[in-house]
Every structure is written in structure tokens, then in C-alpha cells.
């Protein structure tokens, strides 16, 4: 689930193979370092990038399933307007960060003066930009990203948000063409401070001009060869193309998108495994009833409780049973609270990511179409310094270009960690409820009370120590990354967002949680069989029954030890969940709480 760039753990290195939906899942604890190409299951689909409404699901289709992309006429026009305003601004003598002035500690250094399209300035800019793009091959630090899907997600995200930046038409089309031709640059994993993924995008830029290496249809080769075989000419960058490409948080955004997709699948399975566990425990399900939930009506908590209640509809848990105790262990009773809270953190993160991937995080902010009357502050002397009246290079359009801090990745960076913390608070409940099944105070019976000796020898067994081991690893990820402010670049840049580390840890937490949940699923399914052996007439609800029957296809209830797979059953259960989304067994249910409407980028408040 995760590229091998975080802590040098054997477990983490093993979690890199499960990104493509159709790909064979990775097996825990098996070291995987090979490149992971995508499977083009959506190659016939084309997704239109507007800059306003790109979804997580669409990026997943592009990144993991090979869907094609195109820019909408509106996005192309917005990009062209920004590019024209950049050129016109320099021609009018307006000071523009990272164009006619330097960047970082060179922000007051004059790069050129006057019209950028004069022969002298044009040659300077072409040479400068080409050298900068080529230099991108040396940016960053290994190991390389091994997920083709992640690199494609970076490119798709940037193609969408770059429609707000002053990219030349050739740069705009090159990013789209590389995605559609499946030219995937070799990208290093380290080198970003987590706000402005300059090195990461620099690697992509280098491949655009034929420098370094890239993969074509999953095969590695020199970038110039990949472009040639794909029918593409190397990019000829101009103006401020390097800034337009690399000044972005697209690496962090792409990681967050993949995180959201995998986390959704995890949470769906968590709900279903919990429903199966309730059946296995012969639980008193009063805690998830609507009247109880109405006493503390947090929307996501009551939704999750209603969702699980719907899963067990028709179960024997609603029948009278004198052996059923009045109250389950806290880890069972409070699971829906922890699960609903994790869903809420997921929804908050999703809303933030959607806004982030549909807006500009570029410095400077290029704002065509504005006049001094567009906002009160724009007519003041300070702001008028950056006013571009409009002329032939901008098609007569006026506007402003401002230095800014839109690259600071908050609140998304906070919400990534909030979600990770929510997973650990959920994980502790999962780990504890697994162990509670060993206590007949809660189960009332022991398996030995129900199963005959000849039955016990052929049923699946699993490791009682492993859930605690997995929980300890997950618990470590619940500690937030310490905020940092290392003043660099002559102290001009004195904040870091650390989203590379935060998103890596979050994705690792999701994968470890899946492995822990595999142990929960084994426990729940085992005890469902025990309850069925007690009384073959018992029903468990449609979804738990369907999931149990499917699981038994890969982990039979009765099977001689010599015929069982020679792998830990937890790995088999993990693979089962990766290959069979919980939505296959349960879809629909209560309507999830609705998020607030997302504001559109570039629209001034009235």
C-alpha cells in the first residue's frame, strides 16, 4: 500500500504491492522492491479536468486504472489567460516573483527586464528554462517511488491544478500527453519538505525534456527513448514553466488521494467485520440501537451504528436468548463510536483534499481578469504595484500577480494526522475485542463445549500473539510528527509541512490496520461457525453471511492441515479483503452525513 520510503522496517518495505485494484496483493513481511506497474482496466475512459470538480475516484481511475485525461475548454482558457498575464506583466515592468525576479533568497535579483518575448529575452528564458528542467534529474533523493500509480496521481493532480498557473501551452499539453501515453518518469521519494514538492516535480520535469529515465507502459528506459516511442517530442519550456510545474503540493495531495481510497475500503471492512464479530460474540446489540444513539447524536457515530445495525438485520441477535449476557466488553460496545469517529476524520480529510486538488497552491498567484475595483485592498498603493493593466500579450486582460503562502499545506496536513490518530484509536478497540473472545465470561461457552474432537482437528487456527504485535506497530504511528521550523535558504524559508512523512505514516497505518483487521475477521468468522454449530438454524444477516461464505472459499472451515495453504492465515485473510471489497457483500444502507459545499477556487467572496 505504500512506497518503500519511510522507516527502514521489513514490514513497511513489504507493503508496496497493493496499489492497483487489479494487481495481486502484497503479502506482509515479504520484502518487495520491484516496480509496480498499473493495470489499465479503465484505458477506454477519458476524464475531463476542469480545475473545479476532480474527485478522488477520478484520480484513482487515472492513477491506478489507466484512464485518459483531457483539459476542459474552460481550463485551457484559464491557463492561457494566466500565461498571457505573466508575459504582459513583465512587459509592463511589474515585479514578478520567480519570473523576472529570482526565487527564495534571490527574490530581489533581477533576471531580465521588459518584454519577455523580445529575441534577447526569449533566448535567455528558453536557455534558462531548459537548463532548469534538465537539472531536475538531480533533484531529490532515493529510494525511487516504486508505485506507478502514485507518480501518475501526482501528474494528474498537477495537470488539474496547473490550469490556474502561468504554464505555457506546450507544458500544459505535455503533462496530459505523458499521462495518456503512459510515460511515467522515474521519481525520487525524498527531497521535499512537505510544502512545495519541488524535487518530486523536478524529476517529472526532467523526463519531459528527455533527461533521466522513465517507464513506458511499465518498461524502464531513457526518458528520451520513452518520449520518442510514445510519439512525443521533448518539451521546449519557456517563461516561468519550471515554477508553474514544480511549485505545488501534488506529491502530498496524490499520497492523500491514495490514502483516502484505501482507507475507505478499510473502514467498510471494519464495519462488516464488526457486524460479524457481534454475531460471533452473541452480543447484546443495544449500544448501536437508534434510541441509544439519539441520546448522543454525533452524525457520523449514529450513521455508523445504523449501518452496522442494518448489516445484522435478520440476525439471531434479535431473538431471545437466556445465555446472552447484558453487556459486552467495552471494546465491543464502543467499536461503532471508534469506527464512526474514524469515518468522520476520513470525511474531513476528504473534503480538504478535494478542495486542495481543485485549487492553486502556486507562488506567485496569477489572477487574470481582476481590476482595482474587484476587492477593496486592490486599489491601494501597495497592491497597485502588482497591477497589470493589460495589453497585447494578455489579450487586453488586466490582473494581478502576487507573492503568497498558498503552498503551506494546512489544514490538510493536520487532517492527515488526525485521521492516523483516529485509526489508532479504532485499532486499539479491534485488538482488544479479538482477545475478549478468549474469555468465556463474554462468550459464555468455549469452542470445546460445542465442537467434537474430530471436528476440532480440521478447523483453522491462528496466532494469538500476532494481533498484539500488529497493534504495537500501529500504536507507534499514533504519535504526531513533531512540528518543525528549520530556517533554510538564508532563513527565507523557515517552515516545513512534513506531509511526505505524514502521508507515508498514514498510509502505513491503513495497511497495518488491514492486517490487524484480518485477525479480527478470522476471529469473528471462527465464532460465527461456533454459533452455527450451537444451533444450525441461527441466521446472521445477509452481509455477514455472504462474507463468511466467501471467506470459506479460501479458508475452509473443515480442511485437513496437510491441504491448507502454507502461509499464515492472516495473510490469506488480508488478501481476501484486498480482492473482495466489503461493498461486494454490503452496499446501500443509511445515507452518510453530507459535507458542506466546497467553495470554488478563484472566486472572490461577495
N, C-alpha and C positions, 0 to 999 in steps of 0.2 A: 504493500500500500504506500510505500514511502521510499524516496530515493535514498541511496546509502550515503548520507552526508552528515548525519548528526553524530551522536556519541558512537565511538567505535565498539558497539556491542554486537555480539554474534546475533542476538535476537533482532536488532534493528536492521542489520545487513540482510536478514532473511525476509524482510517484509517489503520487498520491492517488486513483486511479480503480479500483484492482483489488480493492476490499474485498468486494463482493458476489460470491458464487460465480457467479451467472448474468450478472453485469454485463460489458459489453465491456471488455477490459483496457486499461489506460493505455498510452500509447506514451512511451517515455523521451524526455526533452528537449522534450516538448510541454507547455507551461505549462497547467496545469489548476487552475482556481479555483472552478468551479461546484460546487454542492451535489450530493452523490452519494446519491440515494435507494436504498433497498434493493429487492430483488425478492422478493416474498412467495411463494417456492416451497414453504414449509412452513407456510402460513397455516392449514391444516387440522389441524396438530399442536398439542397442548397439553402443556406441560412443567410438572410439579409441583415447586414449590420447597419443600424441606423444611428448608433450612439446614444439611444434613449432607452431601448427596451430589450437588450440582450439578457437572456436568462441563464441560470445555472445549467438547466437541461440542454440548452442550445450549445453552450461551451463544451459540455460533456460529449454531445454528438460530434462536434468538430474535433475535439481533442482525442477522444478515445475511439470514436467510430468512423472517423474519416469524412465527415460531411464537408461539402464545399462551402465557400463563403463568397459573398458579393457585398459591395457597399451600396446603400440606397442612393438615389439621386440627391436627396437632401443632405446626406452625409458627405457625398462628394463635393457638393456646392459649399457646405460649411468649411470643409478642408481647403478648398480653393480660395474662399474668401479670407481665411486666416493667413494663407500663404501670400496672397496679394497684399494684405495689410502689413505683413512683415517686410516685404520688399519696399512698399511705399513708405513705411515708417523710417527706414534707413535713408531713403532718398530725400525725405523731408528733414533729416538731421535729428530725428528723435533718438535718444539714447535707449538702446535695446540690449538687455542682458543676454549674454550667450550668443550674440549675433555680431553687431558692430562694436560690442564691448566683450571682454573676456568673461569667464565664469569663475565662481568661487573667490579666491583671494586675488584674482585678476579682473574682478568685475569693473574696475575703473580703467583698465587698459584698453586703449583704442585699437581695434583690429583693422578697421577701414573707415573711410568717411564717404558720404554721398551715396549716389545711386549704385546699388549692388549689381546692376545689370550692365554697367559700362564694361568695355573689354578688359580694362586693367583689374577692376574689382571682380568681374566674373571669373577671370583666370585664377585670381587669388583664392576665391571661395571654392572653386572646383578642386584645386590642388589641396587646399586645407581640408575640405570635407572628405576627399578620397583618402588622404593620409590618416585622418581620424577614424574612418571606418575600418581601414586596414589595421590600424593599431588596436582595434577591438579584439583581435585574435589573441593578444597577450594579456587581456584583462581577466580578472577573476582567478580562481584557484580551485584545484580539484578536491575530491574526485568529480568526474563528469556526472551530469544528470543522466541516469540510465532509463528514465521514462520518456519515451517519445510523446506520450500523452501530455506530460507536464510541459514540455517545450512547446508543443502545439497549443496548449492552453494559454501559455504566455503570449504567443504570437497572435492568437485570436483575440485575446483581451486587448492587446495593444492596437490591433487593427481597428477595433471598435472605438477606443478612447482617443486614438491618434487623429480621428476625424475632427477633434477640437483643436489640434495643434497646427502649427505652420509647416507642415510637411510638404515637400514638393510633390507634384503629381506622380513622378516616377517612383518615389519612395512609397507613397500610398498604395500604388498598384503592385509594387514588388512584394510587399508583405502578404497581400492577398494571393498573388500568384504562387508564392512559395508554399502557402498552405494548400492551395488547390492542386499543386503538382507534387505535393508531399515531399518537399525538400526541407529537411529538419536539421538545423545547424547543430553541431556539437557545442554544448553549453556547459561551462563550469558551474559548480554548485556554490562555491564561496566567493566572497568579494563584495557583496552588498552589505550595507549597514542596516538594511531593513527599512530604509526610507529613501527612495530613489534607487532602483535596481540597475545602476549604471553599468556595472561589469557584465551582468547577465545579458542585458540587451546589447551591450557592445559585442559580445560573442555572436549574437544573431546578425548584427550589422556587418561584421567581418565576412560572414558567409555570403551576404548579399552582394558584396563586391568581389567574390571569388577567393577570399582569403581563408586559410584554415581548412577545416573538414566539415562535412555534412553527411547526412543519411538521405539517400534517395530510395523511397519505398522500403526503408528498413535496412538498406545496404550502405555501409560506410565507404566513403571515397573523398578525394579532394573536393572542396566546395566548388571550384571552377568546373570540375567534371560533372558534379551533380547538377549545376545550373545548365550546363550545355546539354546533358542528356534529357533534362526536363524541358528543353526548348526555351530557356530563359537566358537573356543577356545579363551580364553583371550590371549592377546598379551604377549609375553615374550621379552621385549625390551632389546637392547644391545648397546654397543659402545656409539654413540652420538645421539641416537634415539630421545631423548626429544628435543634436539636442532634442529634436522632435521625436526621434526614435527612443533614445535611452532614458530620457527624463520621465520616469514612470515607476509605479509600484507593481508592474504587471507580473513579476515573479511571485510576489506575495499574494496578489489577487488570484493568480492561477492556482497556487497552492490552496488557497482558501476555498476556491470553487471545487477542487477535487475533494477537499476535506468535507465540504457540505454534502456532496453526493454520497460519499462513503459513510458519513455519519448518519444520514437519513436511513440508509439501509440497516445500519447497526441499531438505531433506535426502533425501527419497525420490528426487527428480530427480537429486541429486548422486550417489547410489549408482548409478542407472541410467546416467547419462552417463559415469560412471567405467567401468562394465562395457562400454559402447560404445567408450570410449577404449582399453581393453585390447585389444579386438578390432582396433581401428584400428592400434594400435602393433605388433600381432603379439607381444604381451607374453609374457614368461616369468612365469607366474602363481604361482610357488612362494611368494611372500611371503604370499599370502592362503590358503594351504593350512592345513588343520586341524592337522597336526603342527607346523608353524612357529608358528602362533598359540598352541598349547598351551605353548610354551616361555615365553610371557609372557602369561598368561591373564587379562588385563583383560576382564571380561564384555562390555562394550559394544564393545570393539575386536574381540574374537573373533566377536561376533554380526555386526558389520558385514562382516567378512571373509567369514563364512559366507554372508551374504546376497548379496554380490556374486558369490561362487563359485557360488551357486545360480542366479543370473541367467545366467551364461555356460555353464551345464551344456549339453553337446552341442556346444559351440563347437569350431572347428578348433584352438583354442589348446591342446587336449589331444592333438592329433595330433603326430607327429614332423615337425619342420621344420628342416632343416640351416641355413637362413638366420636362424633365431630366435636372438637373442643371449642370453647367460646372465643378463644383469641389465639391467633398465630404469633410466631415470633415477630419482633418489631421489623426485622429485615423483610419479612413477607408483607406485613401490614403497610409499611411505608414505601414499598417499592414504587407504587404509582406516583407518590409525591416526588421521589427522586427522578423517575422517568419523565414526569410532566415538567419538572424543572429543567431537565436536560433538553427537552423539546423546546422549552421557552428560550433557553440560551441559544439553541440552534436557530430558532426563528429570528432572534435578534441579530445574530451574526449574518444570517442570510439576507436580511433587509439591508444591512450595512454593506455587504459585498455587492448586492445588486446596485446600490447607489454608486459604489466605488467603480464598478466596471462599466458604468454608463455616464461617466463624467470625466473631467480633466484633472489630472494630478501633475500637470506640467508647469515648470517655471522657465520662462515667463508665461503669464496668462495672456493669450491673444484674443482680443474681444472686438471683432468686426461689427459694424452696424451701430455702435454707440455714439452718442453726441454728448456735449456738455450738459444737455438737459435730461439725459437718461437717468441720472441719480444726483442728488444734491451735492455730494462731495466732488463730482467730476468737473464742476465749473470753477473750483478753487485753484489758485496759482500752483500749488503742489501737484495736483492731478493734471493740470493743463500742460505740464512739462512732457507728459507722455501721450498727449492727444495727437492723433494723425488725422489731418483734415481730409485726406482722400485725393487721389489723382489717378493717372493712367495705370499705374502698376496695381492698384487696388480696385480697378473698375469704378472709380469715383466714390467708393465706400470709405466712410470715416471709421474711427475706432480708437481703441487704446491698447497698449501693451504694458503690463505691469509685472514687476517682480513680486513674488508671493511665497507662501509656505504651504501650498496645496499638496505638496509631496509628503507632508507629515501624515503617516497612515493611521491617524486616530479619527474616530473611535474604533475602527476595525481591529487594530492591534490589541486593544483591550478586550474586545469581544471574542477574539480567537482564544485568549487565555481564559476568559470567563467560561467559554464552552469546555475547554480542557478541564477546568476545575469542576464543572458540573458532571463531567464524565467520571471523575474520580469519586465524587460523592455518590454517583449512581453505582459505580463499580464496587464500593465497599458493601453496599446492600446486596449486590449479586453474589459477592464472595461469601458473605455471611449466610445468605439463605441456602446456598449449596450445602454448607456444613450443618445447618439445622436439620436437614433430612436424616442425619445420622442419630438424631436424638428421638427415641420413641415417646418422649414426653409430648412432642409435637405431632409425630406421625401416628402415635397410639400403637401401631403394630410395627413389627420387624419383618423384613423380607422372609426370614426363615420361618415365620409363622404362616406364611402363605404358600411359598414355593416348596415343592417336593425336592428331595435330594437329587434326583435325576434331572430335574429342571435347572437347578442352580448351577450345575457344571457347564451348561451350554449357553448361559446368558452373558451379555457383555459386562466387563468390569473395567474400571478406570481408576486413575491415580488420585488418591485422596490428598496428596501433598501439593499437586500442581496448582489448583486454584489459588492457594495462599501464595505460592511463588509468583504467579502472574499478578496477583493483587499487589504484592510488594513492589513489583516493577511499575505497575500503573500508578500506585500511590506517589512514587517519586516524581511523576510528571505533574502532580497537582500543585507543586511549588512554582509560583510565577517566576519568570525570568527577572532578575534584578534590573530595574531601570538604570540606564547608563547615559552619561553625557561626557563623552571623551572629546575634548576640543581638538579638532584637527583642521588641516588646510589653513594654517596661520590663525587658528581659532575661529575662523568664519563659520565653520560647520561644527557645532558643539552639542548636537543632539543625535541620538541613534534610536531607531524604532525597533530593531531586532526582530522584525517579522520573519526573517529567514528561520531563525531559531524557534520562534513561537509557533509558526505554522508546521514546521517539522515535528515539534513535540506534540502538537495537537493531532497530526496525522498518525504519529506513532501511538498516541493514546487510543485512537479509534481502533487501530489494528490489534493492540494488546487487549482492548475491551472485547473485540470479536473472539479472540482466543479464550478469554475468560468466559464469555457467554457460551462458547462451545461446551465448556464444562457444565454450565447451568443447563443447557439443552440436554446433555447426556443424563444429568440427574433427574430433570423433570420427566423425560421420556421413560427412564427406568421406573420411576414411581408411578407413572400412568399405567405401565404394564402391571405393576403390583396391584393397583386399584382394580384393574380389569380382571386380574386373577382372583381377587377377593369376590368380585361379582361381575360376571361376564355381561350382564345387562346394563352396566353403567355406560352413560354417554358423557362426552367431554366437551361438546360444542363442535361445530363444523370445522373451524380453523385449526384448533389443536388436534383434532382427529386427522385431518388431512396432512398436517405437518408430521405427525407421528407416523402415519402410513408411508409417507415419502422417505422419512429418515430410515425406516426399517428396510428400505430397498438397498441402502448402502451399509447399514449396521443392523443386520438381522437380530431379532430377539433370541431365537434359538439357532445356534450355529456352532459346530464343533470348533474348538480352539485352533485346530490344525487348518481349518478352512478360512479363518478370519484374516483380514488384511494384516500384514506385518508392519503396521505403523501404529503409533499411538491413536487411540480412538478420538481424542480431542482434535487431532489434525484432520481426521476424516470428517468429524462434525463441522469443523471450521470450513473445510472445502465445500461441504454440503450447503452451508449458509451462503457462501460466496456464489455458488452456482444456482441456488434456489432462493431468490429474494422472498422475504416474508409476505410481500404483496401477492405472491403466487398463491398463497393459502388464505389471505385475508385482504380484501380491498373494500373500499367504501367506509362504512361506519360513520360516526358523528363528524360533523363539519369542524375542522380545525379553526381556532380563533383567527380572525383576519388581521393582517398587518395594516398599518397606516399607509396612505397613499404616498408614493415616492415622488419627491419634487424633481422637476426636470432641470438638467444642467443648463446653465447659461441664461436662465430666466430670472430677471430681477423681480424681487417682491414688490407688490403694489402697495 
